[in-house]
């Protein structure tokens, strides 16, 4: 949104508007913010006086009675003349608190400053939690859309055009930004399907070294549920790594100091993912509490796939769209320098 100055002098009722030159003390952003603040949260209401520094639109549904909270969308113009809308949480204030308080003006659909803190139900801008429940956009119905962030933004822009369009050089409009598709793999049916397809036709060797009782128990668990682990994947069991893909079962020496350290580092020919009875098998007081649930095994396979892709220098799990987006940027790895003598460059 770009606002430079008023178009021309104009008289409306008792008010006379005149084109002025902004000085260092008065900014166009401040003037526009005063115009924004007069907008009501209800489309059926005209503009009105609002002494609150910023516009806080709050719909009737944006309340969480259990937490004594009410959400609002804060509308403001930043110094680059962009219209900024963000969620603000108002929490009911205690009787002995004397901060800047607000009340919900249900007639105008706004959170507004309270006169001398005399209203019955007062709020302060505070959120002891981390979530809010205002959808960005909901296209289920017109009413749902109007109660979303995007719907409120559209409402504010339309209201500015309706009441103040004569005072802007340019017509208000929302800039269009390109929408970037991204892929975030996670757990669930879809992610399991992806990993099944990734290892389709492959062979995975599960191996252990030594005779640790808990390692053997976890190996037997995999043997028992071998047919239910993966479709179209050949799973073998041995006491040593094989070429290509491996999962090693070993004890976590951080959990049991008496356990033997059998960690085998992978190579270009042997890709190895490690699991332990302590973590994967949920070892507690000498007892394993594993189940036939695939979710943890799928997570292990994701880690194995990542190692395999790093080893082969090929990205098959990541979508082509995401690769295309991230390939435009440069990435840097930063690490602490070891203590050493000062270096002098001549």
Phi and psi restraints in degrees (value plus and minus 20) as a CYANA .aco file:
   2 UNK   PHI    -139.9   -99.9
   2 UNK   PSI     100.8   140.8
   3 UNK   PHI    -146.9  -106.9
   3 UNK   PSI     101.7   141.7
   4 UNK   PHI    -123.4   -83.4
   4 UNK   PSI     -73.1   -33.1
   5 UNK   PHI    -188.0  -148.0
   5 UNK   PSI     157.3   197.3
   6 UNK   PHI     -92.1   -52.1
   6 UNK   PSI     130.7   170.7
   7 UNK   PHI     -87.8   -47.8
   7 UNK   PSI     -74.6   -34.6
   8 UNK   PHI    -177.6  -137.6
   8 UNK   PSI     145.8   185.8
   9 UNK   PHI     -88.1   -48.1
   9 UNK   PSI     121.5   161.5
  10 UNK   PHI    -174.4  -134.4
  10 UNK   PSI     122.6   162.6
  11 UNK   PHI    -130.7   -90.7
  11 UNK   PSI     103.7   143.7
  12 UNK   PHI    -148.3  -108.3
  12 UNK   PSI      88.6   128.6
  13 UNK   PHI      41.2    81.2
  13 UNK   PSI    -143.2  -103.2
  14 UNK   PHI    -106.9   -66.9
  14 UNK   PSI     -24.1    15.9
  15 UNK   PHI    -125.0   -85.0
  15 UNK   PSI     122.3   162.3
  16 UNK   PHI    -141.5  -101.5
  16 UNK   PSI      97.7   137.7
  17 UNK   PHI    -120.4   -80.4
  17 UNK   PSI     113.2   153.2
  18 UNK   PHI    -152.5  -112.5
  18 UNK   PSI     121.6   161.6
  19 UNK   PHI     -89.0   -49.0
  19 UNK   PSI     110.0   150.0
  20 UNK   PHI    -148.8  -108.8
  20 UNK   PSI     142.5   182.5
  21 UNK   PHI    -119.0   -79.0
  21 UNK   PSI     102.7   142.7
  22 UNK   PHI     -94.5   -54.5
  22 UNK   PSI     114.8   154.8
  23 UNK   PHI    -120.0   -80.0
  23 UNK   PSI    -194.5  -154.5
  24 UNK   PHI     -88.6   -48.6
  24 UNK   PSI     -38.0     2.0
  25 UNK   PHI    -110.4   -70.4
  25 UNK   PSI     -43.4    -3.4
  26 UNK   PHI    -143.6  -103.6
  26 UNK   PSI     108.2   148.2
  27 UNK   PHI    -136.0   -96.0
  27 UNK   PSI     129.5   169.5
  28 UNK   PHI     -81.3   -41.3
  28 UNK   PSI     -53.8   -13.8
  29 UNK   PHI     -79.3   -39.3
  29 UNK   PSI     -60.2   -20.2
  30 UNK   PHI     -85.0   -45.0
  30 UNK   PSI     -60.6   -20.6
  31 UNK   PHI     -84.1   -44.1
  31 UNK   PSI     -65.9   -25.9
  32 UNK   PHI     -83.6   -43.6
  32 UNK   PSI     -57.1   -17.1
  33 UNK   PHI     -81.7   -41.7
  33 UNK   PSI     -57.1   -17.1
  34 UNK   PHI     -84.2   -44.2
  34 UNK   PSI     -56.0   -16.0
  35 UNK   PHI     -88.8   -48.8
  35 UNK   PSI     -62.9   -22.9
  36 UNK   PHI     -80.2   -40.2
  36 UNK   PSI     -61.7   -21.7
  37 UNK   PHI     -84.5   -44.5
  37 UNK   PSI     -38.1     1.9
  38 UNK   PHI    -102.8   -62.8
  38 UNK   PSI     -28.4    11.6
  39 UNK   PHI     -95.7   -55.7
  39 UNK   PSI     119.8   159.8
  40 UNK   PHI    -110.2   -70.2
  40 UNK   PSI     140.3   180.3
  41 UNK   PHI    -102.0   -62.0
  41 UNK   PSI     -27.3    12.7
  42 UNK   PHI    -125.9   -85.9
  42 UNK   PSI     106.6   146.6
  43 UNK   PHI     -87.2   -47.2
  43 UNK   PSI     -37.0     3.0
  44 UNK   PHI    -109.5   -69.5
  44 UNK   PSI     -21.3    18.7
  45 UNK   PHI    -125.9   -85.9
  45 UNK   PSI     125.0   165.0
  46 UNK   PHI     -98.4   -58.4
  46 UNK   PSI     155.1   195.1
  47 UNK   PHI     -85.1   -45.1
  47 UNK   PSI     136.1   176.1
  48 UNK   PHI    -176.3  -136.3
  48 UNK   PSI     147.8   187.8
  49 UNK   PHI     -86.1   -46.1
  49 UNK   PSI     116.5   156.5
  50 UNK   PHI    -165.9  -125.9
  50 UNK   PSI      92.2   132.2
  51 UNK   PHI    -106.5   -66.5
  51 UNK   PSI     -18.0    22.0
  52 UNK   PHI     -95.4   -55.4
  52 UNK   PSI     115.6   155.6
  53 UNK   PHI     -76.1   -36.1
  53 UNK   PSI     -56.3   -16.3
  54 UNK   PHI    -146.6  -106.6
  54 UNK   PSI     143.3   183.3
  55 UNK   PHI    -106.9   -66.9
  55 UNK   PSI     105.1   145.1
  56 UNK   PHI    -139.9   -99.9
  56 UNK   PSI      78.0   118.0
  57 UNK   PHI    -106.4   -66.4
  57 UNK   PSI     108.6   148.6
  58 UNK   PHI    -156.2  -116.2
  58 UNK   PSI      97.4   137.4
  59 UNK   PHI    -101.3   -61.3
  59 UNK   PSI     136.1   176.1
  60 UNK   PHI     -75.9   -35.9
  60 UNK   PSI     -53.6   -13.6
  61 UNK   PHI     -97.7   -57.7
  61 UNK   PSI     -30.8     9.2
  62 UNK   PHI    -107.0   -67.0
  62 UNK   PSI      37.9    77.9
  63 UNK   PHI    -156.1  -116.1
  63 UNK   PSI     120.4   160.4
  64 UNK   PHI    -141.8  -101.8
  64 UNK   PSI      73.4   113.4
  65 UNK   PHI     -81.9   -41.9
  65 UNK   PSI     -55.6   -15.6
  66 UNK   PHI     -80.9   -40.9
  66 UNK   PSI     -53.5   -13.5
  67 UNK   PHI    -120.9   -80.9
  67 UNK   PSI     -17.2    22.8
  68 UNK   PHI      35.3    75.3
  68 UNK   PSI      26.9    66.9
  69 UNK   PHI    -148.0  -108.0
  69 UNK   PSI     135.3   175.3
  70 UNK   PHI    -159.2  -119.2
  70 UNK   PSI     114.6   154.6
  71 UNK   PHI    -116.2   -76.2
  71 UNK   PSI     133.3   173.3
  72 UNK   PHI    -166.9  -126.9
  72 UNK   PSI     138.2   178.2
  73 UNK   PHI    -122.4   -82.4
  73 UNK   PSI      97.5   137.5
  74 UNK   PHI    -102.7   -62.7
  74 UNK   PSI     103.8   143.8
  75 UNK   PHI    -133.9   -93.9
  75 UNK   PSI     104.7   144.7
  76 UNK   PHI    -172.2  -132.2
  76 UNK   PSI     146.9   186.9
  77 UNK   PHI    -130.6   -90.6
  77 UNK   PSI     104.4   144.4
  78 UNK   PHI    -104.3   -64.3
  78 UNK   PSI    -199.7  -159.7
  79 UNK   PHI     -92.6   -52.6
  79 UNK   PSI     -31.8     8.2
  80 UNK   PHI    -115.8   -75.8
  80 UNK   PSI      -9.4    30.6
  81 UNK   PHI      44.4    84.4
  81 UNK   PSI      15.8    55.8
  82 UNK   PHI    -120.6   -80.6
  82 UNK   PSI     119.3   159.3
  83 UNK   PHI    -100.1   -60.1
  83 UNK   PSI      98.6   138.6
  84 UNK   PHI    -129.1   -89.1
  84 UNK   PSI     110.5   150.5
  85 UNK   PHI    -149.0  -109.0
  85 UNK   PSI     103.7   143.7
  86 UNK   PHI    -159.1  -119.1
  86 UNK   PSI     139.5   179.5
  87 UNK   PHI    -103.2   -63.2
  87 UNK   PSI     113.1   153.1
  88 UNK   PHI    -144.1  -104.1
  88 UNK   PSI     116.0   156.0
  89 UNK   PHI    -122.3   -82.3
  89 UNK   PSI     108.1   148.1
  90 UNK   PHI    -127.1   -87.1
  90 UNK   PSI     106.8   146.8
  91 UNK   PHI    -133.3   -93.3
  91 UNK   PSI     119.1   159.1
  92 UNK   PHI     -79.5   -39.5
  92 UNK   PSI     114.9   154.9
  93 UNK   PHI    -105.9   -65.9
  93 UNK   PSI     135.0   175.0
  94 UNK   PHI    -103.2   -63.2
  94 UNK   PSI     142.8   182.8
  95 UNK   PHI     -82.6   -42.6
  95 UNK   PSI     -52.5   -12.5
  96 UNK   PHI    -112.1   -72.1
  96 UNK   PSI     -12.1    27.9
  97 UNK   PHI    -113.3   -73.3
  97 UNK   PSI     118.5   158.5
  98 UNK   PHI    -150.0  -110.0
  98 UNK   PSI      24.6    64.6
  99 UNK   PHI    -107.8   -67.8
  99 UNK   PSI    -188.6  -148.6
 100 UNK   PHI     -95.3   -55.3
 100 UNK   PSI      89.9   129.9
 101 UNK   PHI    -120.9   -80.9
 101 UNK   PSI     135.2   175.2
 102 UNK   PHI    -148.2  -108.2
 102 UNK   PSI     139.2   179.2
 103 UNK   PHI    -152.0  -112.0
 103 UNK   PSI     138.5   178.5
 104 UNK   PHI    -110.2   -70.2
 104 UNK   PSI      95.0   135.0
 105 UNK   PHI    -106.4   -66.4
 105 UNK   PSI      75.1   115.1
 106 UNK   PHI     -88.3   -48.3
 106 UNK   PSI     -43.5    -3.5
 107 UNK   PHI     -92.2   -52.2
 107 UNK   PSI     -58.1   -18.1
 108 UNK   PHI    -120.0   -80.0
 108 UNK   PSI     -26.3    13.7
 109 UNK   PHI      47.7    87.7
 109 UNK   PSI      17.6    57.6
 110 UNK   PHI    -153.7  -113.7
 110 UNK   PSI     132.9   172.9
 111 UNK   PHI    -112.4   -72.4
 111 UNK   PSI     105.5   145.5
 112 UNK   PHI    -152.3  -112.3
 112 UNK   PSI     136.0   176.0
 113 UNK   PHI     -81.0   -41.0
 113 UNK   PSI     124.5   164.5
 114 UNK   PHI    -118.4   -78.4
 114 UNK   PSI     117.5   157.5
 115 UNK   PHI     -91.5   -51.5
 115 UNK   PSI      92.5   132.5
 116 UNK   PHI      35.6    75.6
 116 UNK   PSI       3.7    43.7
 117 UNK   PHI      34.4    74.4
 117 UNK   PSI      24.3    64.3
 118 UNK   PHI    -122.8   -82.8
 118 UNK   PSI     -23.8    16.2
 119 UNK   PHI     -94.6   -54.6
 119 UNK   PSI     137.2   177.2
 120 UNK   PHI     -88.9   -48.9
 120 UNK   PSI     -63.5   -23.5
 121 UNK   PHI    -136.7   -96.7
 121 UNK   PSI      84.5   124.5
 122 UNK   PHI    -126.9   -86.9
 122 UNK   PSI     128.0   168.0
 123 UNK   PHI    -145.8  -105.8
 123 UNK   PSI     139.1   179.1
 124 UNK   PHI    -150.0  -110.0
 124 UNK   PSI     134.5   174.5
 125 UNK   PHI     -95.7   -55.7
 125 UNK   PSI      83.4   123.4
 126 UNK   PHI    -184.7  -144.7
 126 UNK   PSI     120.6   160.6
 127 UNK   PHI    -158.3  -118.3
 127 UNK   PSI      80.1   120.1
 128 UNK   PHI     -92.1   -52.1
 128 UNK   PSI     -28.2    11.8
 129 UNK   PHI    -126.9   -86.9
 129 UNK   PSI    -191.7  -151.7
 130 UNK   PHI    -143.5  -103.5
 130 UNK   PSI     -14.5    25.5
 131 UNK   PHI    -140.7  -100.7
 131 UNK   PSI     141.3   181.3
 132 UNK   PHI    -160.9  -120.9
 132 UNK   PSI     145.9   185.9
 133 UNK   PHI    -146.5  -106.5
 133 UNK   PSI      15.5    55.5
 134 UNK   PHI    -117.8   -77.8
 134 UNK   PSI      96.5   136.5
 135 UNK   PHI     -88.6   -48.6
 135 UNK   PSI     126.8   166.8
 136 UNK   PHI     -87.7   -47.7
 136 UNK   PSI     -65.8   -25.8
 137 UNK   PHI    -173.2  -133.2
 137 UNK   PSI     121.4   161.4
 138 UNK   PHI    -157.9  -117.9
 138 UNK   PSI      93.4   133.4
 139 UNK   PHI    -119.2   -79.2
 139 UNK   PSI      -3.2    36.8
 140 UNK   PHI     -84.4   -44.4
 140 UNK   PSI     -55.5   -15.5
 141 UNK   PHI    -181.4  -141.4
 141 UNK   PSI     148.0   188.0
 142 UNK   PHI     -82.3   -42.3
 142 UNK   PSI     -59.5   -19.5
 143 UNK   PHI     -84.3   -44.3
 143 UNK   PSI     -61.3   -21.3
 144 UNK   PHI     -86.8   -46.8
 144 UNK   PSI     -58.8   -18.8
 145 UNK   PHI     -82.6   -42.6
 145 UNK   PSI     -62.5   -22.5
 146 UNK   PHI     -87.3   -47.3
 146 UNK   PSI     -39.5     0.5
 147 UNK   PHI    -116.4   -76.4
 147 UNK   PSI      -9.1    30.9
 148 UNK   PHI    -123.0   -83.0
 148 UNK   PSI     146.8   186.8
 149 UNK   PHI     -80.0   -40.0
 149 UNK   PSI     -66.8   -26.8
 150 UNK   PHI     -84.4   -44.4
 150 UNK   PSI     -56.5   -16.5
 151 UNK   PHI     -84.2   -44.2
 151 UNK   PSI     -59.2   -19.2
 152 UNK   PHI     -88.4   -48.4
 152 UNK   PSI     -60.9   -20.9
 153 UNK   PHI     -78.7   -38.7
 153 UNK   PSI     -66.0   -26.0
 154 UNK   PHI     -82.6   -42.6
 154 UNK   PSI     -58.9   -18.9
 155 UNK   PHI     -83.9   -43.9
 155 UNK   PSI     -63.0   -23.0
 156 UNK   PHI     -84.8   -44.8
 156 UNK   PSI     -65.0   -25.0
 157 UNK   PHI     -82.0   -42.0
 157 UNK   PSI     -63.3   -23.3
 158 UNK   PHI     -83.7   -43.7
 158 UNK   PSI     -58.4   -18.4
 159 UNK   PHI     -87.1   -47.1
 159 UNK   PSI     -59.4   -19.4
 160 UNK   PHI     -82.5   -42.5
 160 UNK   PSI     -60.0   -20.0
 161 UNK   PHI     -88.4   -48.4
 161 UNK   PSI     -56.9   -16.9
 162 UNK   PHI     -88.3   -48.3
 162 UNK   PSI     -63.6   -23.6
 163 UNK   PHI    -118.9   -78.9
 163 UNK   PSI     -48.0    -8.0
 164 UNK   PHI    -146.0  -106.0
 164 UNK   PSI      -6.5    33.5
 165 UNK   PHI     -80.4   -40.4
 165 UNK   PSI     -53.5   -13.5
 166 UNK   PHI     -84.2   -44.2
 166 UNK   PSI     -37.4     2.6
 167 UNK   PHI    -120.4   -80.4
 167 UNK   PSI     -17.1    22.9
 168 UNK   PHI    -130.4   -90.4
 168 UNK   PSI     118.2   158.2
 169 UNK   PHI     -87.1   -47.1
 169 UNK   PSI     -63.2   -23.2
 170 UNK   PHI    -130.8   -90.8
 170 UNK   PSI     131.0   171.0
 171 UNK   PHI     -91.3   -51.3
 171 UNK   PSI     118.4   158.4
 172 UNK   PHI     -90.0   -50.0
 172 UNK   PSI     120.5   160.5
 173 UNK   PHI    -174.7  -134.7
 173 UNK   PSI     133.7   173.7
 174 UNK   PHI    -113.0   -73.0
 174 UNK   PSI     107.4   147.4
 175 UNK   PHI     -86.3   -46.3
 175 UNK   PSI     125.3   165.3
 176 UNK   PHI    -115.5   -75.5
 176 UNK   PSI     107.5   147.5
 177 UNK   PHI    -135.3   -95.3
 177 UNK   PSI     125.0   165.0
 178 UNK   PHI     -86.0   -46.0
 178 UNK   PSI     120.6   160.6
 179 UNK   PHI    -113.1   -73.1
 179 UNK   PSI     105.1   145.1
 180 UNK   PHI    -123.4   -83.4
 180 UNK   PSI     108.4   148.4
 181 UNK   PHI    -101.5   -61.5
 181 UNK   PSI     115.5   155.5
 182 UNK   PHI    -152.8  -112.8
 182 UNK   PSI     137.7   177.7
 183 UNK   PHI    -145.8  -105.8
 183 UNK   PSI     104.1   144.1
 184 UNK   PHI    -142.5  -102.5
 184 UNK   PSI      73.7   113.7
 185 UNK   PHI     -85.0   -45.0
 185 UNK   PSI     120.0   160.0
 186 UNK   PHI    -169.0  -129.0
 186 UNK   PSI    -190.8  -150.8
 187 UNK   PHI     -99.3   -59.3
 187 UNK   PSI     149.2   189.2
 188 UNK   PHI      98.1   138.1
 188 UNK   PSI     159.4   199.4
 189 UNK   PHI     -79.8   -39.8
 189 UNK   PSI     -63.8   -23.8
 190 UNK   PHI     -83.4   -43.4
 190 UNK   PSI     -66.1   -26.1
 191 UNK   PHI     -85.7   -45.7
 191 UNK   PSI     -56.6   -16.6
 192 UNK   PHI     -85.3   -45.3
 192 UNK   PSI     -60.2   -20.2
 193 UNK   PHI     -82.5   -42.5
 193 UNK   PSI     -60.7   -20.7
 194 UNK   PHI     -80.9   -40.9
 194 UNK   PSI     -65.0   -25.0
 195 UNK   PHI     -92.4   -52.4
 195 UNK   PSI     -50.9   -10.9
 196 UNK   PHI     -83.1   -43.1
 196 UNK   PSI     -64.1   -24.1
 197 UNK   PHI     -85.2   -45.2
 197 UNK   PSI     -56.8   -16.8
 198 UNK   PHI     -81.6   -41.6
 198 UNK   PSI     -63.4   -23.4
 199 UNK   PHI    -116.8   -76.8
 199 UNK   PSI      -7.1    32.9
 200 UNK   PHI     -78.5   -38.5
 200 UNK   PSI     101.4   141.4
 201 UNK   PHI      63.7   103.7
 201 UNK   PSI     -20.8    19.2
 202 UNK   PHI    -107.7   -67.7
 202 UNK   PSI     149.3   189.3
 203 UNK   PHI    -138.2   -98.2
 203 UNK   PSI     111.7   151.7
 204 UNK   PHI    -142.5  -102.5
 204 UNK   PSI     106.4   146.4
 205 UNK   PHI    -120.1   -80.1
 205 UNK   PSI     101.7   141.7
 206 UNK   PHI    -121.7   -81.7
 206 UNK   PSI     101.9   141.9
 207 UNK   PHI    -157.3  -117.3
 207 UNK   PSI     141.3   181.3
 208 UNK   PHI    -163.8  -123.8
 208 UNK   PSI     138.7   178.7
 209 UNK   PHI    -136.9   -96.9
 209 UNK   PSI     129.2   169.2
 210 UNK   PHI      60.2   100.2
 210 UNK   PSI    -190.9  -150.9
 211 UNK   PHI    -144.5  -104.5
 211 UNK   PSI      12.0    52.0
 212 UNK   PHI     -81.2   -41.2
 212 UNK   PSI     106.6   146.6
 213 UNK   PHI     -79.0   -39.0
 213 UNK   PSI     -62.2   -22.2
 214 UNK   PHI     -92.2   -52.2
 214 UNK   PSI     -54.1   -14.1
 215 UNK   PHI     -82.0   -42.0
 215 UNK   PSI     -61.4   -21.4
 216 UNK   PHI     -85.5   -45.5
 216 UNK   PSI     -59.7   -19.7
 217 UNK   PHI     -81.0   -41.0
 217 UNK   PSI     -61.7   -21.7
 218 UNK   PHI     -89.2   -49.2
 218 UNK   PSI     -57.1   -17.1
 219 UNK   PHI     -81.4   -41.4
 219 UNK   PSI     -64.6   -24.6
 220 UNK   PHI     -83.2   -43.2
 220 UNK   PSI     -53.5   -13.5
 221 UNK   PHI     -81.0   -41.0
 221 UNK   PSI     -64.5   -24.5
 222 UNK   PHI     -86.2   -46.2
 222 UNK   PSI     -58.2   -18.2
 223 UNK   PHI     -84.2   -44.2
 223 UNK   PSI     -58.4   -18.4
 224 UNK   PHI     -87.7   -47.7
 224 UNK   PSI     -58.1   -18.1
 225 UNK   PHI    -124.5   -84.5
 225 UNK   PSI       1.5    41.5
 226 UNK   PHI     -75.7   -35.7
 226 UNK   PSI     -64.1   -24.1
 227 UNK   PHI     -87.2   -47.2
 227 UNK   PSI     -41.2    -1.2
 228 UNK   PHI    -119.2   -79.2
 228 UNK   PSI     -21.3    18.7
 229 UNK   PHI     -97.7   -57.7
 229 UNK   PSI     -75.3   -35.3
 230 UNK   PHI    -163.9  -123.9
 230 UNK   PSI     127.7   167.7
 231 UNK   PHI    -110.3   -70.3
 231 UNK   PSI     119.8   159.8
 232 UNK   PHI      37.7    77.7
 232 UNK   PSI      11.1    51.1
 233 UNK   PHI    -147.2  -107.2
 233 UNK   PSI     112.1   152.1
 234 UNK   PHI    -110.3   -70.3
 234 UNK   PSI      90.5   130.5
 235 UNK   PHI    -123.1   -83.1
 235 UNK   PSI     104.4   144.4
 236 UNK   PHI    -135.0   -95.0
 236 UNK   PSI     142.9   182.9
 237 UNK   PHI    -150.5  -110.5
 237 UNK   PSI     117.4   157.4
 238 UNK   PHI    -178.7  -138.7
 238 UNK   PSI    -193.6  -153.6
 239 UNK   PHI    -134.4   -94.4
 239 UNK   PSI      -2.3    37.7
 240 UNK   PHI    -176.2  -136.2
 240 UNK   PSI     139.7   179.7
 241 UNK   PHI     -92.0   -52.0
 241 UNK   PSI     130.3   170.3
 242 UNK   PHI    -132.8   -92.8
 242 UNK   PSI     154.5   194.5
 243 UNK   PHI     -86.0   -46.0
 243 UNK   PSI     124.4   164.4
 244 UNK   PHI      58.4    98.4
 244 UNK   PSI    -133.0   -93.0
 245 UNK   PHI    -121.1   -81.1
 245 UNK   PSI     112.8   152.8
 246 UNK   PHI    -162.9  -122.9
 246 UNK   PSI     132.4   172.4
 247 UNK   PHI    -146.5  -106.5
 247 UNK   PSI      99.0   139.0
 248 UNK   PHI    -119.3   -79.3
 248 UNK   PSI     114.3   154.3
 249 UNK   PHI    -118.8   -78.8
 249 UNK   PSI     104.0   144.0
 250 UNK   PHI    -171.2  -131.2
 250 UNK   PSI     139.2   179.2
 251 UNK   PHI     -97.2   -57.2
 251 UNK   PSI     131.4   171.4
 252 UNK   PHI    -110.9   -70.9
 252 UNK   PSI      85.3   125.3
 253 UNK   PHI     -87.0   -47.0
 253 UNK   PSI     -35.8     4.2
 254 UNK   PHI     -93.2   -53.2
 254 UNK   PSI     -45.5    -5.5
 255 UNK   PHI    -110.3   -70.3
 255 UNK   PSI     -48.5    -8.5
 256 UNK   PHI    -159.4  -119.4
 256 UNK   PSI      86.1   126.1
 257 UNK   PHI     -85.9   -45.9
 257 UNK   PSI     -39.4     0.6
 258 UNK   PHI    -103.3   -63.3
 258 UNK   PSI     -32.8     7.2
 259 UNK   PHI     -88.4   -48.4
 259 UNK   PSI     130.6   170.6
 260 UNK   PHI    -106.4   -66.4
 260 UNK   PSI     117.9   157.9
 261 UNK   PHI    -102.7   -62.7
 261 UNK   PSI      86.9   126.9
 262 UNK   PHI    -137.8   -97.8
 262 UNK   PSI       1.2    41.2
 263 UNK   PHI     -83.7   -43.7
 263 UNK   PSI     105.8   145.8
 264 UNK   PHI    -130.9   -90.9
 264 UNK   PSI     105.5   145.5
 265 UNK   PHI    -101.2   -61.2
 265 UNK   PSI     115.4   155.4
 266 UNK   PHI     -91.1   -51.1
 266 UNK   PSI     151.9   191.9
 267 UNK   PHI    -159.8  -119.8
 267 UNK   PSI    -195.2  -155.2
 268 UNK   PHI     -85.1   -45.1
 268 UNK   PSI     -44.1    -4.1
 269 UNK   PHI    -117.2   -77.2
 269 UNK   PSI     -43.2    -3.2
 270 UNK   PHI    -145.0  -105.0
 270 UNK   PSI      84.1   124.1
 271 UNK   PHI    -110.6   -70.6
 271 UNK   PSI     103.7   143.7
 272 UNK   PHI    -147.5  -107.5
 272 UNK   PSI     107.4   147.4
 273 UNK   PHI    -128.1   -88.1
 273 UNK   PSI     119.1   159.1
 274 UNK   PHI    -130.2   -90.2
 274 UNK   PSI     118.2   158.2
 275 UNK   PHI    -153.5  -113.5
 275 UNK   PSI     137.9   177.9
 276 UNK   PHI    -150.4  -110.4
 276 UNK   PSI     130.2   170.2
 277 UNK   PHI     -80.9   -40.9
 277 UNK   PSI     -49.9    -9.9
 278 UNK   PHI     -83.4   -43.4
 278 UNK   PSI     -59.6   -19.6
 279 UNK   PHI    -121.8   -81.8
 279 UNK   PSI     -79.9   -39.9
 280 UNK   PHI     -81.9   -41.9
 280 UNK   PSI     -63.6   -23.6
 281 UNK   PHI    -107.2   -67.2
 281 UNK   PSI     -20.3    19.7
 282 UNK   PHI      31.4    71.4
 282 UNK   PSI      33.9    73.9
 283 UNK   PHI     -88.4   -48.4
 283 UNK   PSI     100.4   140.4
 284 UNK   PHI    -155.8  -115.8
 284 UNK   PSI     102.5   142.5
 285 UNK   PHI      33.4    73.4
 285 UNK   PSI      19.7    59.7
 286 UNK   PHI      62.0   102.0
 286 UNK   PSI     -20.0    20.0
 287 UNK   PHI    -134.5   -94.5
 287 UNK   PSI     117.9   157.9
 288 UNK   PHI    -110.1   -70.1
 288 UNK   PSI     117.3   157.3
 289 UNK   PHI    -139.3   -99.3
 289 UNK   PSI      15.3    55.3
 290 UNK   PHI     -93.3   -53.3
 290 UNK   PSI     144.5   184.5
 291 UNK   PHI    -157.4  -117.4
 291 UNK   PSI    -199.4  -159.4
 292 UNK   PHI    -106.4   -66.4
 292 UNK   PSI      -8.3    31.7
 293 UNK   PHI     -84.8   -44.8
 293 UNK   PSI     114.1   154.1
 294 UNK   PHI    -101.7   -61.7
 294 UNK   PSI     -34.3     5.7
 295 UNK   PHI     -78.6   -38.6
 295 UNK   PSI     -65.2   -25.2
 296 UNK   PHI     -89.4   -49.4
 296 UNK   PSI     -54.1   -14.1
 297 UNK   PHI     -88.5   -48.5
 297 UNK   PSI     -56.9   -16.9
 298 UNK   PHI     -82.5   -42.5
 298 UNK   PSI     -61.3   -21.3
 299 UNK   PHI     -81.3   -41.3
 299 UNK   PSI     -61.6   -21.6
 300 UNK   PHI     -80.7   -40.7
 300 UNK   PSI     -60.6   -20.6
 301 UNK   PHI     -87.1   -47.1
 301 UNK   PSI     -56.8   -16.8
 302 UNK   PHI     -79.3   -39.3
 302 UNK   PSI     -64.6   -24.6
 303 UNK   PHI     -84.1   -44.1
 303 UNK   PSI     -58.8   -18.8
 304 UNK   PHI     -84.8   -44.8
 304 UNK   PSI     -60.7   -20.7
 305 UNK   PHI     -84.7   -44.7
 305 UNK   PSI     -59.9   -19.9
 306 UNK   PHI     -81.8   -41.8
 306 UNK   PSI     -64.5   -24.5
 307 UNK   PHI     -82.9   -42.9
 307 UNK   PSI     -59.9   -19.9
 308 UNK   PHI     -85.7   -45.7
 308 UNK   PSI     -58.1   -18.1
 309 UNK   PHI     -90.4   -50.4
 309 UNK   PSI     -57.9   -17.9
 310 UNK   PHI     -83.9   -43.9
 310 UNK   PSI     -60.9   -20.9
 311 UNK   PHI     -86.4   -46.4
 311 UNK   PSI     -61.4   -21.4
 312 UNK   PHI    -108.8   -68.8
 312 UNK   PSI     -28.9    11.1
 313 UNK   PHI      39.1    79.1
 313 UNK   PSI      17.1    57.1
 314 UNK   PHI    -150.1  -110.1
 314 UNK   PSI     120.9   160.9
 315 UNK   PHI    -131.2   -91.2
 315 UNK   PSI      84.2   124.2
 316 UNK   PHI    -127.0   -87.0
 316 UNK   PSI     -46.7    -6.7
 317 UNK   PHI     -94.9   -54.9
 317 UNK   PSI     -50.1   -10.1
 318 UNK   PHI    -107.1   -67.1
 318 UNK   PSI     116.4   156.4
 319 UNK   PHI     -86.6   -46.6
 319 UNK   PSI     133.1   173.1
 320 UNK   PHI     -83.3   -43.3
 320 UNK   PSI     -54.9   -14.9
 321 UNK   PHI     -81.9   -41.9
 321 UNK   PSI     -64.2   -24.2
 322 UNK   PHI     -88.6   -48.6
 322 UNK   PSI     -57.8   -17.8
 323 UNK   PHI     -82.2   -42.2
 323 UNK   PSI     -60.8   -20.8
 324 UNK   PHI     -83.8   -43.8
 324 UNK   PSI     -57.8   -17.8
 325 UNK   PHI     -89.2   -49.2
 325 UNK   PSI     -70.1   -30.1
 326 UNK   PHI     -94.4   -54.4
 326 UNK   PSI     -39.8     0.2
 327 UNK   PHI     -89.1   -49.1
 327 UNK   PSI     -33.5     6.5
 328 UNK   PHI     -98.9   -58.9
 328 UNK   PSI     -30.6     9.4
 329 UNK   PHI    -132.0   -92.0
 329 UNK   PSI     141.4   181.4
 330 UNK   PHI    -127.2   -87.2
 330 UNK   PSI     120.9   160.9
 331 UNK   PHI    -141.7  -101.7
 331 UNK   PSI     121.9   161.9
 332 UNK   PHI    -145.2  -105.2
 332 UNK   PSI     120.9   160.9
 333 UNK   PHI    -122.0   -82.0
 333 UNK   PSI     107.4   147.4
 334 UNK   PHI    -137.9   -97.9
 334 UNK   PSI     113.8   153.8
 335 UNK   PHI    -161.3  -121.3
 335 UNK   PSI     137.0   177.0
 336 UNK   PHI     -89.8   -49.8
 336 UNK   PSI     119.8   159.8
 337 UNK   PHI    -101.5   -61.5
 337 UNK   PSI     121.4   161.4
 338 UNK   PHI     -90.6   -50.6
 338 UNK   PSI     132.2   172.2
 339 UNK   PHI     -83.5   -43.5
 339 UNK   PSI     108.3   148.3
 340 UNK   PHI    -171.9  -131.9
 340 UNK   PSI     153.2   193.2
 341 UNK   PHI     -88.5   -48.5
 341 UNK   PSI     129.4   169.4
 342 UNK   PHI     -78.5   -38.5
 342 UNK   PSI     124.3   164.3
 343 UNK   PHI    -124.2   -84.2
 343 UNK   PSI     115.5   155.5
 344 UNK   PHI    -135.3   -95.3
 344 UNK   PSI     106.5   146.5
 345 UNK   PHI    -127.0   -87.0
 345 UNK   PSI     102.4   142.4
